[in-house]
Amino acid sequence: MLSQETREIIKATVPVLEQHGTEITSVFYAHMFEEHPELLNVFNKTNQKLGRQQTALAQTVLAAAKHIDHLEAIIPNVNQIAHKHRALEIKPEHYPIVGENLIYAIKKVLGEAATPEIINAWTEAYGVIADVFIQMEAALYQEAEWQGFKAFKVVRVKDESAHIKSFVVEPVDGTQLKPVVAGQYITVKVHPEGDTNDMLRHYSICHTDVSQGLEFAVKRDVQGDVKGAVSNYLHDCVKVGDEILLSAPAGEFVVADTDRPLAFISGGVGMTPVMAMLHEQAAEGKDIKFIHSAYNRDEVPFKDEIISFHNKENVQFYFNYSESAGRLTKEKLEKILTGEEEIYMCGSVGFMESLLAIFDDMGVSRDHIHFEPFGPKMSITA
């Protein structure tokens, strides 16, 4: 437990974190990688280049400071991050390194304003927060189907849309996989030729049925002049017969037991986890509205599977093409949804933020909205 004095000091730093948070986390990552270059084998270089990771960490630290009196308020975020940490093989021994470099960054950016009292308070608070992560992740490691990264052989590669490919893989050792929970993801570990570090990325699983192999989908990531190293490597270089390394399925974006009708809403490659949910829940006879937003028809993945649901009375499909019809709006969603649905949605951070604002305006309770943003989780929960 943190002392009252420590909590008061942490809360007093909130305005400073709001002003300098991203600067602090930028210094943090730069110094940590300089001191521990081996950690470059874990972190996403594309997110670093685009500033996504720095912003996400700054907002996580800020949320912890704001809720320091009631840290249980940030448990949902902690749980999501803990799943990603387990998938990346983050271990307890990594946390002291993070803490040491975070305190260094606070001192560096704040200078004389970083009094001994502030440094001591943040050191104490970080220790408590780190313990929460470590305990959560210990349980997740115990539940994992396998430990570490396991070798898989690629048995099928398919173009699902203009920019999305699906990969079906089987364990090299011939072991039988357990069924996957719809909404989970795997983590791919590759080392492209010419790169100095391993690279890890999360990709959503397409189906719960793994009897013919485990299937996941990858969108080619291009952000202006920055190309996603792993997605482009998988698209251009990985063929049938190649081997790749995967960590066990992870993630808590799963369908809860409910009597309410379901609405699955996705944007772009965000269709992948909700497609798995669709297969799972449609088989149970649940009433489902499936809403997908894409730039145009060529960008819609899994067309063959969508066609297979054509005669199912309990599933209704709605497609929105932004090239011709603009983005999803309140008016469009009000024509489709009744407000009684349990909503599951997945897409980019911007897509999620837009939908959450719409649902707030519609009066839909956040208790009935579940979401998974692709990319580092940032201000989306604000």
C-alpha positions in Angstrom: 0.0 0.0 0.0 1.2 3.5 -0.8 1.4 6.1 2.0 -1.0 9.0 1.9 2.0 11.3 1.4 3.2 9.4 -1.6 -0.3 9.4 -3.2 -0.6 13.2 -2.7 2.8 13.8 -4.3 1.9 11.6 -7.3 -1.4 13.4 -7.8 0.4 16.7 -7.6 2.5 15.6 -10.6 -0.5 15.1 -12.9 -0.3 18.6 -14.5 3.4 18.0 -15.2 2.7 14.7 -16.8 0.0 16.2 -18.9 2.5 18.8 -20.2 5.7 16.7 -20.4 4.5 13.1 -20.5 5.5 12.3 -24.1 8.8 14.0 -23.7 9.5 11.9 -20.6 8.6 8.7 -22.3 10.7 9.6 -25.4 13.7 10.1 -23.2 12.9 6.9 -21.4 12.9 4.7 -24.5 16.0 6.3 -26.0 18.0 5.9 -22.7 16.7 2.4 -22.1 17.6 1.1 -25.6 21.1 2.8 -25.2 21.6 1.0 -21.9 19.9 -2.3 -22.9 20.0 -2.7 -26.7 18.8 -6.3 -26.2 15.4 -4.9 -25.6 15.2 -3.8 -29.2 14.3 -7.5 -29.8 11.0 -6.8 -28.1 9.8 -3.3 -29.0 8.0 -2.4 -32.2 10.3 -0.1 -34.2 7.5 1.2 -36.4 5.5 2.4 -33.3 8.7 4.0 -32.0 9.3 5.9 -35.3 5.7 7.1 -35.4 5.7 8.1 -31.7 2.8 5.7 -30.9 4.6 3.8 -28.2 5.8 6.9 -26.5 2.3 8.4 -26.5 0.7 5.2 -25.2 3.1 4.9 -22.3 2.7 8.6 -21.4 -1.0 8.1 -21.2 -0.7 4.9 -19.2 1.6 6.7 -16.7 -0.8 9.6 -16.6 -3.8 7.3 -15.9 -1.9 5.7 -13.1 -1.2 9.1 -11.5 -4.8 10.2 -11.8 -6.1 7.0 -10.2 -3.4 6.5 -7.7 -6.0 6.5 -4.8 -8.0 3.8 -6.6 -5.6 1.8 -8.9 -8.4 -0.8 -9.4 -9.9 1.7 -11.8 -7.1 1.0 -14.3 -7.2 -2.8 -13.9 -9.0 -3.3 -17.3 -6.1 -1.4 -19.0 -3.5 -3.3 -17.0 -5.2 -6.6 -17.9 -5.0 -5.8 -21.6 -1.3 -4.8 -21.4 -0.5 -7.8 -19.3 -1.8 -10.1 -22.0 0.5 -8.4 -24.5 3.4 -8.6 -22.1 2.9 -12.4 -21.7 2.7 -12.8 -25.5 5.9 -10.8 -25.8 7.6 -12.9 -23.1 8.1 -9.9 -20.8 9.4 -11.3 -17.5 9.7 -10.0 -13.9 13.4 -9.2 -14.4 12.5 -6.6 -17.0 10.5 -4.4 -14.6 13.5 -3.1 -12.6 15.1 -2.0 -15.9 11.9 -0.1 -16.9 11.7 1.5 -13.5 15.3 2.6 -13.4 15.0 4.2 -16.9 11.6 5.8 -16.2 13.0 7.5 -13.1 16.0 8.6 -15.1 13.7 10.2 -17.7 11.7 12.0 -15.1 14.8 13.5 -13.6 16.2 14.4 -17.0 13.1 16.2 -18.3 12.0 17.9 -15.1 15.5 18.9 -14.0 15.5 20.7 -10.6 11.7 20.4 -10.4 12.2 16.6 -9.9 12.8 17.0 -6.1 13.9 14.0 -4.0 10.3 13.8 -2.7 8.9 13.4 -6.2 11.5 10.8 -7.2 11.0 8.8 -4.1 7.2 8.9 -4.5 7.4 7.8 -8.1 9.9 5.1 -7.3 7.6 3.7 -4.6 4.5 4.0 -6.9 6.2 2.3 -9.8 7.1 -0.6 -7.5 3.5 -1.1 -6.5 2.2 -0.9 -10.1 5.0 -3.2 -11.4 3.9 -5.8 -8.8 0.4 -5.7 -10.1 1.6 -6.4 -13.6 4.0 -9.2 -12.5 1.3 -11.0 -10.5 -1.2 -10.8 -13.4 1.3 -12.0 -15.9 2.4 -14.9 -13.7 -1.2 -16.2 -13.9 -1.2 -15.7 -17.7 2.0 -17.7 -18.1 0.6 -20.6 -16.2 -2.5 -20.6 -18.4 -0.6 -20.4 -21.7 -0.8 -23.4 -24.0 2.9 -23.4 -24.5 5.8 -21.4 -23.0 8.2 -19.3 -25.1 8.2 -19.2 -28.8 7.2 -22.4 -30.6 8.2 -23.4 -34.2 5.4 -23.5 -36.8 5.4 -24.5 -40.5 3.4 -22.4 -42.9 0.9 -24.6 -44.8 -1.2 -22.0 -46.6 -1.0 -18.4 -47.6 -4.0 -16.6 -49.1 -4.7 -13.1 -50.3 -7.9 -12.0 -48.4 -8.0 -8.5 -49.8 -5.8 -6.0 -51.6 -3.6 -5.5 -48.5 -4.4 -8.4 -46.2 -3.1 -12.0 -46.3 -4.0 -14.9 -44.1 -1.5 -17.5 -43.0 -2.3 -21.1 -41.8 0.4 -22.7 -39.7 0.9 -26.1 -37.9 3.3 -27.0 -35.1 6.6 -28.4 -36.4 6.7 -30.9 -33.6 3.3 -32.3 -34.6 1.5 -31.6 -31.4 -2.3 -31.1 -31.5 -3.4 -27.6 -30.8 -6.2 -26.7 -28.4 -9.2 -24.7 -29.7 -8.7 -21.0 -29.7 -10.9 -18.5 -27.9 -12.5 -16.1 -30.5 -10.9 -12.7 -30.3 -7.4 -13.8 -29.2 -4.2 -13.2 -31.1 -0.8 -14.8 -31.5 2.6 -13.1 -31.5 5.0 -13.7 -34.4 8.7 -13.6 -33.9 10.9 -13.2 -37.0 14.4 -12.0 -37.9 14.3 -10.5 -41.4 17.6 -10.8 -43.3 19.7 -7.7 -42.8 18.1 -6.6 -39.6 20.1 -6.6 -36.3 17.2 -7.5 -34.0 14.4 -10.0 -33.7 10.9 -8.5 -34.3 7.7 -9.4 -32.5 4.2 -8.5 -33.7 0.7 -9.4 -32.5 -1.8 -10.7 -35.2 -5.4 -11.7 -34.6 -6.5 -15.3 -35.1 -9.2 -15.8 -37.7 -10.9 -19.0 -36.4 -11.4 -21.0 -33.2 -11.2 -24.3 -35.1 -7.5 -25.3 -35.4 -8.0 -28.8 -36.7 -6.5 -27.8 -40.0 -4.0 -25.4 -38.5 -3.9 -22.1 -36.8 -4.9 -19.2 -39.0 -4.0 -15.5 -38.5 -4.3 -12.4 -40.8 -1.8 -9.7 -41.5 -2.3 -6.3 -43.1 0.6 -4.8 -45.0 1.4 -1.8 -42.8 2.5 1.4 -44.6 2.3 4.8 -42.9 3.6 7.3 -45.3 7.3 6.7 -45.7 7.4 4.2 -42.8 6.8 0.6 -43.7 5.9 -2.0 -41.0 9.0 -4.3 -41.0 7.2 -7.5 -40.0 4.0 -7.1 -41.9 5.9 -6.4 -45.1 8.3 -9.2 -44.4 5.5 -11.7 -44.0 3.7 -10.5 -47.1 6.8 -10.4 -49.3 9.0 -13.2 -48.0 7.2 -15.9 -46.0 5.9 -18.8 -48.2 4.4 -22.2 -47.8 7.0 -24.5 -46.2 8.7 -21.8 -44.3 9.0 -21.9 -40.5 8.1 -19.0 -38.1 8.0 -18.7 -34.3 4.8 -18.0 -32.4 4.0 -17.5 -28.7 0.8 -19.0 -27.3 -2.6 -17.3 -28.0 -3.4 -14.3 -25.7 -5.9 -11.5 -25.3 -9.0 -10.7 -23.3 -11.1 -9.3 -26.1 -13.6 -12.2 -26.0 -17.4 -12.6 -26.1 -18.9 -12.7 -22.7 -22.0 -14.8 -21.9 -25.1 -12.7 -22.5 -28.7 -13.0 -23.5 -28.5 -9.7 -25.5 -28.2 -9.8 -29.3 -24.7 -9.1 -30.6 -23.3 -6.4 -32.9 -19.8 -6.9 -34.3 -18.3 -3.8 -35.8 -15.0 -3.6 -37.6 -12.8 -1.4 -39.7 -10.2 -2.8 -42.1 -8.2 -5.7 -40.8 -10.1 -5.3 -37.5 -12.5 -7.7 -39.1 -10.1 -10.6 -38.2 -11.0 -11.1 -34.5 -14.7 -10.4 -35.0 -14.8 -12.9 -37.9 -13.7 -15.5 -35.4 -16.4 -14.3 -33.0 -18.9 -14.5 -35.8 -18.1 -18.1 -36.5 -18.3 -19.0 -32.8 -21.5 -17.1 -31.9 -23.4 -17.9 -35.2 -22.9 -21.6 -34.5 -24.6 -21.1 -31.1 -27.6 -19.5 -32.8 -27.0 -15.9 -31.5 -28.7 -13.1 -33.3 -25.9 -11.0 -34.9 -25.5 -7.8 -36.8 -22.1 -7.7 -38.5 -21.0 -4.2 -39.6 -17.8 -3.6 -41.5 -16.3 -0.4 -42.8 -13.7 -0.4 -45.6 -12.4 2.1 -48.1 -14.1 0.1 -51.0 -15.2 -3.4 -51.9 -11.6 -4.5 -52.8 -10.5 -3.8 -49.2 -13.0 -6.2 -47.7 -11.3 -9.4 -46.4 -12.7 -12.9 -46.0 -15.2 -12.5 -48.8 -15.6 -16.3 -49.3 -16.5 -16.8 -45.6 -18.9 -13.9 -45.7 -20.7 -15.6 -48.6 -20.9 -18.8 -46.5 -23.2 -17.0 -44.1 -25.6 -15.9 -46.8 -28.5 -18.2 -45.8 -28.1 -17.9 -42.0 -31.2 -16.1 -40.7 -29.6 -15.1 -37.4 -26.8 -13.1 -39.1 -27.2 -9.8 -40.9 -24.4 -8.1 -42.8 -23.9 -4.3 -43.3 -21.0 -2.8 -45.3 -19.9 0.8 -45.4 -17.5 2.0 -48.1 -15.9 5.3 -47.1 -14.7 6.0 -50.7 -18.3 6.5 -51.9 -20.4 6.8 -48.7 -18.1 8.4 -46.2 -17.4 7.1 -42.7 -19.8 5.4 -40.3 -22.1 8.0 -38.7 -24.6 8.2 -35.9 -27.4 8.3 -38.5 -26.2 5.1 -40.3 -25.8 3.2 -37.0 -29.2 4.3 -35.7 -30.8 2.7 -38.8 -29.0 -0.6 -38.0 -28.8 -0.9 -34.2 -31.7 -0.9 -31.7 -29.5 0.0 -28.6 -30.2 -3.4 -27.1 -27.1 -5.1 -28.6 -23.9 -6.1 -26.8 -21.3 -4.4 -29.0 -17.9 -5.8 -29.9 -15.7 -3.6 -32.2 -12.2 -3.6 -33.5 -10.1 -1.4 -35.7 -7.6 1.5 -35.6 -7.4 3.8 -32.6 -9.1 6.6 -34.7 -11.9 4.3 -35.8 -12.6 3.2 -32.2 -12.5 6.8 -30.9 -15.0 7.8 -33.6 -17.4 5.0 -32.7 -17.2 5.5 -29.0 -18.1 9.2 -29.5 -21.0 8.2 -31.6 -22.3 5.6 -29.1 -21.9 8.1 -26.3 -24.1 10.5 -28.3 -26.6 7.7 -28.9 -26.7 7.0 -25.1 -25.3 3.5 -25.4 -23.8 2.5 -22.0 -20.0 1.8 -22.1 -20.9 -1.4 -20.0 -22.3 -2.9 -23.3 -19.3 -1.9 -25.5 -16.2 -4.0 -25.8 -13.3 -3.1 -28.1 -9.8 -3.9 -29.2 -7.8 -1.1 -30.9 -5.0 -2.2 -33.3 -1.8 -0.5 -32.2 -0.7 0.8 -28.8 -3.7 1.6 -26.6 -3.8 5.4 -26.2 -6.5 7.9 -25.3 -9.3 5.6 -26.4 -10.5 4.8 -22.9 -10.7 8.4 -21.9 
